[in-house]
Amino acid sequence: MKEEFLYYIWENRLTDKDLKTSEGDAVDIVSTGFRNTDSGPDFLEAKAKIGDKLWAGHVEIHVKSSDWNRHGHQNDKAFHNVILHVVFENDTKVNEIPTLELKGHFDENLFTQYERLILSKNWIPCENTMAQVPVFTRLSWLDRMAVERLESKSKTVTKLLEANQFDWENALYILLMRYFGLKVNNEAFETLASLLPFKTLLKHADNLLQVEAMLLGCAGFLEKEFTEEYSMLLKREFAIMRAKFNLIAMPEERWKFMRMRPSNFPTLRLAQMAQLIHRNGCLFAKIREAKNVAEVKALFDVKASEYWNTHYRLESSSEPKPKHLGSATADILIINAVVPLLFCYGKLHKNESVCETAMQFLEETEAEDNAIIRHYAQCGIAAENAMQSQALLHLYSCYCKCKRCLECRIANVLLK
């Protein structure tokens, strides 16, 4: 028996009605209280009629009653307002608090089902049965997962804002830089964003060459000798900007090119970022005015300067091709940078409509395509949009992978 399972039984009122304390007093659960995930009793502000008296307070749950002393609750003031000690097995009397033994008072087939899930060796515990859950239940749970994921991301964004004096434009710039780098170069892009603030770039946003020179120069790509005219021009411009703003260049070795598609090379991505800043200036202000995701994607519809039509790296020519920021890349930036920042903006400004707009942007964006999303599709749950794919990623990382089946609405239906 596990305490987590007893929490589930208690919270969902899955016991029979013939409940009595170890002293023989009838127990009528008026309110189970709410689950406490911090230190202290397991359920707070519960109500129970014990005998002929109505009690209000906290409930502590253990597998065995002797766990009370083993956990040191007898010396903890936080447990002084416990009105009921709920246990699976009452193996010893430990205090004057009424003890309720649950053994024999619930369908133990539930525990058998729970064990089957927890001990499953499948990719996720319920992968063979989750498609049996009614569609409405699955969709409502995915909505909950999407909100949880955005709430979690907004905490990270809030910390970023606090570190940047709540400069929303700079926060967006940092987030965009992080996801421009994908997983391979995200640390290098973040380092570059810390060395080269958005305000510095904004001062010269009307001059594409200077923005591009600062980005590539601070990234360390302009520290060597060049033969091509455009590369030499970038180097000269960076020398001027470096002196003007006391800029620092990263070691070029921080950047990775191996086993990457040329369209994801950091040099090209920085050229595209330069164009994004040149075209939009204060981008977050424009995003706040957007009414749908199509308007946001239009802001990201940029291409690198003409030099990059025949280059992916400096001084290394390629077949002629305009280097547009692709639709799939724009989706990644919207999902991971734009939406979390916009959602956080709505929360901090107590503007529910902005939060709803952020979620609307997710619904209007195509679902992500990765191994986790494809695996859920094989299990019978296919993501129809980015809100659902984000929800599935949260479900996997925070519930399925950790086997928090008892807290999952889908698994709850399967258990019952």
BAZAGU-610998 format. One line per 8 residues: number of its first residue (from 1); their letters; for each residue x, y, z of C-alpha. Coordinates in steps of 0.25 Angstrom, whole numbers, plus 2048, in hexadecimal, padded with zeros to 3 digits. Layout:
residues N
NUM> a> X:Y:Z | ...
end
This chain:
residues 416
1> mkeeflyy> 800:800:800 | 805:80E:7FD | 801:81B:803 | 7FE:821:7F6 | 7F3:817:7F3 | 7ED:81A:801 | 7ED:829:7FD | 7E5:825:7F0
9> iwenrltd> 7DB:81D:7F8 | 7D9:828:802 | 7D8:833:7F8 | 7CE:82C:7EF | 7C6:827:7FA | 7C8:818:7F5 | 7C5:812:803 | 7B8:80B:807
17> kdlktseg> 7AE:812:811 | 7B1:80A:81D | 7BC:811:823 | 7C0:811:831 | 7CC:815:839 | 7D4:80B:841 | 7CC:80F:84D | 7BF:80B:846
25> davdivst> 7BA:819:843 | 7B3:81B:836 | 7BA:824:82C | 7B3:82D:821 | 7BC:834:818 | 7B6:842:815 | 7C2:847:80E | 7CF:840:80A
33> gfrntdsg> 7D6:84E:80B | 7E1:851:800 | 7EE:84A:7FD | 7FA:851:804 | 807:84F:7FB | 80F:857:805 | 814:852:813 | 809:850:81D
41> pdfleaka> 7FD:847:81D | 7F8:840:810 | 7EA:847:80F | 7E7:855:815 | 7DA:85A:819 | 7D2:84D:819 | 7C5:84B:820 | 7C0:83E:827
49> kigdklwa> 7B5:83A:830 | 7BB:830:83A | 7B0:82B:843 | 7A7:836:846 | 7B1:841:844 | 7B5:849:838 | 7C4:84B:837 | 7CB:855:82E
57> ghveihvk> 7DA:854:82C | 7E5:84C:825 | 7E6:83D:821 | 7F3:835:821 | 7F4:828:819 | 7FE:81D:81B | 7FF:80E:817 | 800:80A:825
65> ssdwnrhg> 7FC:812:832 | 80B:810:837 | 810:819:82C | 80B:825:834 | 816:823:83E | 820:81E:834 | 81E:82B:82C | 820:833:838
73> hqndkafh> 812:83A:838 | 810:839:847 | 81B:844:849 | 816:84D:83D | 80C:858:841 | 807:858:832 | 800:84B:836 | 7F9:850:842
81> nvilhvvf> 7EC:854:83A | 7EA:846:834 | 7DC:841:837 | 7DD:833:830 | 7E9:829:82E | 7E5:821:822 | 7ED:814:820 | 7ED:807:818
89> endtkvne> 7F0:7FF:824 | 7EF:803:832 | 7FB:7FB:838 | 7FC:803:845 | 7F6:80F:84D | 7FF:81B:84C | 7F7:827:852 | 7E9:82C:855
97> iptlelkg> 7E6:830:847 | 7DA:827:842 | 7E0:81D:838 | 7D8:818:82C | 7DD:80A:826 | 7D9:809:817 | 7DD:7FA:815 | 7D1:7F3:810
105> hfdenlft> 7C9:800:80E | 7CD:802:7FF | 7CD:7F9:7F2 | 7DB:7F3:7F3 | 7DA:7F0:7E4 | 7DD:7FF:7E2 | 7EB:7FD:7E9 | 7ED:7F1:7DF
113> qyerlils> 7EA:7FA:7D3 | 7F3:805:7D9 | 7FF:7FB:7DB | 7FD:7F6:7CD | 7FF:804:7C8 | 80A:808:7D1 | 812:7FB:7CE | 810:7FC:7BF
121> knwipcen> 81C:7FB:7B6 | 815:802:7AB | 819:810:7A5 | 80F:816:7AE | 806:80D:7B8 | 7F9:80E:7B1 | 7FE:80E:7A2 | 7F5:802:79E
129> tmaqvpvf> 7E8:807:7A5 | 7E8:816:7A5 | 7E1:817:797 | 7D5:810:79F | 7D3:81D:7A7 | 7C7:826:7A2 | 7CC:831:798 | 7C6:83C:7A1
137> trlswldr> 7CE:837:7AD | 7DB:837:7A5 | 7D9:845:79F | 7D5:84B:7AC | 7E1:845:7B3 | 7EA:84A:7A7 | 7E4:858:7AA | 7E8:857:7B8
145> maverles> 7F6:852:7B4 | 7F8:85E:7AA | 7F5:868:7B5 | 7FE:861:7BF | 809:862:7B5 | 807:870:7B2 | 806:873:7C1 | 813:86C:7C3
153> ksktvtkl> 81A:873:7B8 | 815:881:7BD | 81C:87E:7CA | 829:87D:7C2 | 826:889:7BA | 823:891:7C6 | 831:88E:7CC | 837:892:7BE
161> leanqfdw> 82F:89F:7BF | 833:8A2:7CE | 842:8A0:7C9 | 83F:8AA:7BE | 837:8B5:7C6 | 82B:8B1:7BF | 830:8B5:7B1 | 826:8AD:7A9
169> enalyill> 82D:8B0:79B | 83A:8AB:7A1 | 833:89F:7A7 | 82D:89B:799 | 83B:89D:793 | 841:894:79D | 836:889:79B | 837:88A:78C
177> mryfglkv> 846:889:78C | 845:87C:795 | 83C:875:78B | 843:87B:77F | 84F:872:783 | 846:865:784 | 84C:85B:78E | 85A:85B:788
185> nneafetl> 85D:86A:789 | 853:86F:793 | 85E:871:79E | 867:879:794 | 85B:881:790 | 857:884:79E | 865:889:7A1 | 865:892:795
193> asllpfkt> 858:898:79A | 85E:89B:7A7 | 86A:8A1:7A1 | 862:8AA:797 | 856:8B0:79D | 84A:8B3:794 | 84A:8C1:797 | 858:8C2:791
201> llkhadnl> 853:8BC:784 | 846:8C5:784 | 84F:8D1:784 | 853:8CD:776 | 847:8C5:772 | 845:8CE:765 | 853:8C9:760 | 852:8BA:75C
209> lqveamll> 861:8BA:75A | 865:8BF:768 | 85B:8B6:76F | 860:8AA:767 | 86F:8AE:76A | 86C:8AF:779 | 865:8A1:77A | 870:89A:771
217> gcagflek> 87B:8A2:778 | 877:89F:786 | 875:891:782 | 884:890:77F | 882:88E:770 | 889:89B:76C | 897:899:773 | 89E:893:767
225> efteeysm> 8A3:899:75A | 89A:898:74E | 89A:899:73F | 88C:89C:73B | 887:8AA:73A | 87B:8A8:743 | 882:8A1:74E | 88D:8AC:74E
233> llkrefai> 882:8B7:74F | 87B:8AF:75B | 889:8AF:762 | 88B:8BE:760 | 87D:8C1:765 | 87F:8B8:771 | 88C:8BF:774 | 884:8CC:775
241> mrakfnli> 879:8C7:77D | 882:8BF:786 | 88A:8CC:78A | 87D:8D4:78B | 876:8CA:795 | 882:8C3:79B | 87D:8B6:795 | 883:8A8:798
249> ampeerwk> 885:89D:78E | 882:88E:792 | 88C:884:78E | 888:87E:780 | 88A:870:785 | 87D:871:78E | 875:86F:781 | 872:862:77C
257> fmrmrpsn> 86F:85E:76D | 871:84F:76D | 866:846:769 | 85D:852:767 | 855:856:75A | 85B:863:754 | 84E:86A:756 | 850:869:765
265> fptlrlaq> 85E:86E:765 | 860:879:76F | 866:882:766 | 85A:882:75D | 851:883:769 | 858:88F:76E | 856:896:760 | 847:892:761
273> maqlihrn> 846:898:76F | 84D:8A5:76A | 842:8A6:760 | 837:8A3:76A | 83C:8AF:773 | 83E:8B8:767 | 830:8B6:762 | 829:8B6:76F
281> gclfakir> 830:8BE:779 | 828:8BC:786 | 822:8AF:782 | 81A:8AC:78F | 812:8B8:78D | 80E:8B4:780 | 80B:8A6:785 | 802:8AC:78F
289> eaknvaev> 7FA:8B2:785 | 7F8:8A6:77C | 7EA:8A0:77C | 7EE:892:776 | 7FA:889:774 | 7FA:88C:765 | 7FE:89B:769 | 809:896:772
297> kalfdvka> 80E:88D:768 | 80F:899:75E | 818:8A0:767 | 822:894:767 | 821:893:757 | 82F:898:755 | 83B:894:74D | 84A:896:74F
305> seywnthy> 851:8A1:747 | 855:89F:739 | 863:89A:73C | 85C:88E:743 | 855:88A:736 | 862:883:732 | 868:880:740 | 865:878:74D
313> rlesssep> 872:87C:753 | 87B:888:751 | 885:886:745 | 87F:878:741 | 876:879:735 | 86A:871:732 | 85F:86F:727 | 857:87C:726
321> kpkhlgsa> 84A:87B:72E | 843:886:737 | 845:883:745 | 837:885:74B | 833:882:75A | 82B:876:757 | 81D:874:75C | 821:868:765
329> tadiliin> 82B:871:76C | 821:87C:76D | 818:872:774 | 823:86E:77E | 825:87C:781 | 816:87F:783 | 814:872:78C | 820:874:795
337> avvpllfc> 823:883:795 | 817:88B:791 | 80C:884:798 | 813:882:7A5 | 817:890:7A6 | 809:895:7A2 | 802:88C:7AC | 80B:891:7B7
345> ygklhkne> 808:8A0:7B2 | 7F9:89D:7B4 | 7FB:896:7C2 | 804:8A1:7C7 | 7FB:8AC:7C2 | 7EF:8A4:7C7 | 7E9:8A5:7B8 | 7E2:898:7B6
353> svcetamq> 7DF:89B:7A7 | 7EE:89C:7A4 | 7F0:88E:7AB | 7E4:889:7A2 | 7EB:88F:796 | 7F8:888:799 | 7F0:87B:799 | 7E9:87E:78D
361> fleeteae> 7F6:880:786 | 7FA:872:78A | 7ED:86C:785 | 7EF:873:777 | 7FE:86D:776 | 801:860:770 | 804:854:77A | 812:851:77C
369> dnaiirhy> 818:845:776 | 822:83D:77F | 824:82F:785 | 81A:831:791 | 80F:837:788 | 810:82C:77E | 810:822:789 | 803:827:78F
377> aqcgiaae> 7FD:827:781 | 800:818:781 | 7F9:817:78E | 7ED:81D:788 | 7EE:82B:78C | 7F3:834:781 | 7F6:843:783 | 7ED:84C:77A
385> namqsqal> 7F5:859:77D | 800:85F:785 | 7F8:860:792 | 7F5:851:792 | 804:84D:78E | 808:856:79A | 7FE:850:7A3 | 803:842:79F
393> lhlyscyc> 812:846:7A2 | 80E:84B:7AF | 805:83E:7B2 | 811:835:7AE | 81C:83D:7B6 | 814:840:7C2 | 80A:834:7C4 | 80D:828:7BB
401> kckrclec> 81C:828:7BC | 81B:82A:7CB | 80F:820:7CC | 806:82A:7D3 | 7FA:822:7CE | 7F2:824:7DA | 7F2:833:7D7 | 7EF:831:7C8
409> rianvllk> 7E0:832:7C4 | 7E3:828:7B9 | 7E9:81E:7C2 | 7DD:820:7CC | 7D3:81C:7C2 | 7DB:810:7BF | 7DC:80C:7CD | 7CD:80D:7D0
end
